[in-house]
């Protein structure tokens, strides 16, 4: 007979299990990789501290730069993983952003927000908002990160995320629109295969967001329930889905809700045929991922 410490009280396949003694065991994750210079693309990366208390870190990616005065768009990125797994420091996210930054020619800052269930929602959203304040500190070239001070165009900041990270990016854009940003301009929002709530029961969200009064009524999880939806801080939004992704209807619904919300900006929509959830993150150098990057590069660099 299994000991009481081995009894499982909750299990979410491919994410984590919870034991009766309170232990949380995550399923095997993508391996950690060091920040470094990629020999193929020339993209460099480094790790930075967003906050010491609470502990929030990030990884910064920058493409090869020949002109010391060149200014590039800045993409503030939030990784996916159902709010429970994932990191800018694992091989999957690192390789995706290396390809993304190389092709788009932008600086990317990927935030290592604290994960649920140890840090229940809305903590990942609060950590992500702290990253916006950290970016704001670089206005006028006075921030803690030299790459951003020297090479980021603070008038061309973009928020981006895939899956749960797309949900976070959307919320940060709404919050910034309602509260304002200090000294920099958010031009656009990139939402990739978002993980929003709908009317279907979601046992994972119920577990990692215990203070939620109702999934479909919570503006953090359901944009349609947000009275500030039309106040998005940016002037344009890029929404992408994959044909075979089980979350495709939620991405499509987001696009339609945003179009009908009174939001005054432009909204682009791209669907990739024959692919599944976050295919471009798991296989960033496949042709369809490169094509999606080209579409995002056009969106970012249109002015």
N, C-alpha and C positions, 0 to 999 in steps of 0.2 A: 504494500500500500504506500502511495506517495505521502511524504510528510506534509504537514500543514503548510510549511513554507513553500512547497511546490504546487499548491493548489492555485489554479488560475481563475481569477474572478472576471476578467474581461480580456477579450482577444480580438484584435483588428488585423486580419491577414495582411501581410506585406508591410505592416507598420510597426505594431508593438503589441505586447501582452502585459497584463498587470496581474501580479501574484497577491495572494491573500495577505501576505506580510507587508504589502506596500511596494515591493520591488517592481520596477518597470524594465522590461527587456525589449529592446528594439531588434528587429530582424536585421540580418547582415546588411551593411550599408556599403555604398561605393567607397573605395579606399581614400584616405587622406592623401593629398599631394601638396608639396611645398610650393610656395610662391617662387617664381623663377622667370627666366627669359626663355620663351619658346624658340628653339633654333629654326623651325620651319617658317613661322610667320613673323618673328621678331617682336611679338607681343611680350611685354614685361608685366609682371605682377608683384605686388607687395601687400603685406597685411598691416592694417592700421587699427587703432583703438578709437571707437566712437564714444564710448563711455566706460569709465572704470566702475561706477556704481549707479545702476546695475552694469554688469559686464556685457558690453555689446561691441563686437568687432566687425570688421569688413575686409574684403579683399579688393584692391584697386588694380584695374587692368588698363594698360595704355599701349597703343600701337607704336610701331617704329616711327620715330619723328626725326626728320633731317633738318628742319628749320627750327631753330631754338625759339622763335617767336610765334610758331604756329599755334592757333587756337582751335580746339575741337569741341564738338558737342559733348555734354556730360550726361550719361545714362545712370540713373539711380535704380538699381536692380534688386528685386526681391525673388528669391528662389522658391520653387514649388516643394511639395512634399506633404500636403494635407495638414499643414501647420505643425506636423509631428516629426518629420524626418527631413534630411537634406541640409546642405551647408555650402557656402561659397568655397570651402576648403576641400570638398571631395572632388574626385576625378570627373564625375559627370558634369557638375556645374562649372568647374574650372575649364574643362575642354570646350564646353559650349561657349563660354564667354571669351575664350581665346579666339575661337573662330568668329564669333559675333563682332568683337572689337576689331579684328584684322580686316574683315570685309566691310564693315560700316564706317570705320575710321572714327571712332569715338572713344572717349574715356568711359569706363564702366566702374561703378562702385557697387559691389554686391554685399548686401547686409546679412550678417550672421545673427538674426534675431533669435531670441530665446524660444525654445520649442515647447509645445504642449506634449503630454498632459502635465508635466512637472510645472509648466508655466501656462496655465489655462488662458484661453482667449478672454479678454482682448489684449493680453500682454504682448504677443507678437506684433500687434498693431501699434502699441505704444512704443516699443523698441524701434519700429520702422519710422514712426514720427520723429523720434530722437535723431535718426539719421538725417532727416530733413534739416534739423537745426544745426547739425554738424556741417552739412553742405553750405548752409547759409553763412557760417563762420568764415568761409573762404571768399566772400564778396570783397572786392578790392585787393585781392591777392594777399590777404592777411590770415589765412587759415593755417591749420597745423600740417597739411599735406602739400609738399612742394609741387608734385605733379599737377595737382588741381590748381594751385596758385599760378603756375607758369603756363599751363596749356589748356585749361578748361575755359570755354566761353560761357560765362555765367548768365548770359542772355539766351542760351540754348540748352536748357536742362530738360531732360525727359525722364519720366517715371515708367518703369517697365517691370513685368513679372509674368511668370507662367504658373498655371494651375492656382494653388493657394496664394502664390506670390502675385498673381494677377488680381486676386481679390484684395490683397493688401495694397497694391499700387493704386487701384481704383479708390480705395478709402482714403489714402494719403492725398490723392488729387482733389477729392471732395473737401477734405478737411482744410487743405491749403487754400482752396477757393473760398471757403467760409471765413477762414482766419487771416488769410493773406500770407505772403512770403516776404522775407526780409532781404531785399537787395539783389534778388536774382529772379530770372524769368523762367517759368516752366512752360515750354512750348507745346509739349505733347505727352500723350499717355499711350503706352503700348500694352495691350491686354492679350495675352497668349493662353488660349485654352482654359479660361477661368473656372474656378471652383466656387460658384455662387450657390446659395440655397434655393430650393424651390419647394413645392408643396409636398414632395415625397419625404417620408421619415428618414432621418439621417442619424443613426445611433452614434457614429463617431463624433459628430458635432455636438450632440447632446452630452457626450462624456467630456469632451475637452473644453466645452463652453457652458459650465454648470449654471452660470448666472443668466443665461439667455432666457428671456420670457417666452419666446416663440420664434422658431427658425425663420418662418416666412415673414414675420413682422419685424425682424431685427435689421436695421439699415446697414449694419456691418456686413451681413451675409446676403442681404437681398436689396439690390439697388432700387428696386421699384418701391420699397418702403421708406426710402430716404427723402425727406422733404428738401434736402439741399442738393439733390442730384444735378440739377441744372447749373449749379454753381461751380462745376469743375474748373480748376485753376487754369487749364490750358485751352488753347484755341483749336486743337485737333486731337482726334483719338483714332488709333489703329486697333482693330479687333480681328484676331485670327482664330480659326477653328480647324479641326481636322475631320475629314469625312467619317472615319470609323471610330472617333472618340465618343465614349459614352457621355461625356460632358458637352458635346457639340450643341445640343438644344439650349443649354444654359448660356453659352457664348452667343448664340444667335438671338436668344431672348434679350440678353444685355444690349446687343446692338439695336434691336428694335425699341426697347424701353428708352434707351438714350436718345434715339432719333425723335421719339415722341414726348420727351421730357421738357421741352422748351430750352434745352441746351443750344447755345447760339453758335457753336463751332461746327467743324466738319467731322464726319465719322466715316472711316474707311473700313471695309470688311473684306477679308480674304479667307477662302476655304481651300485647303490642300486636299486633293482627291487621293483616296487609297491609303491614307495614313491614319495612325491612331494617336492617343494622347501624348503630347510633348515629344513627338518623334524627333523633332529638330534639336531637342536637348540631349536625347539619348544617342543620336547619330548625327552630330552637327556638321559632318562633312559630306553627307549624302546630297545628291543633286537637288532634291526637293527642299532640304534644309537650306542649302545655298540660295535657292530661288526665293525662299521666304526671307532670308537675310537681305537679299537684293530689294525686296519690296519694303522691308523696314528701313533700309538705307535710304531709299527714295523718300519715304515718309519723313525721316529725320532731316535729310539734307535738302529738302525742297526750298528752303530759304536760308 
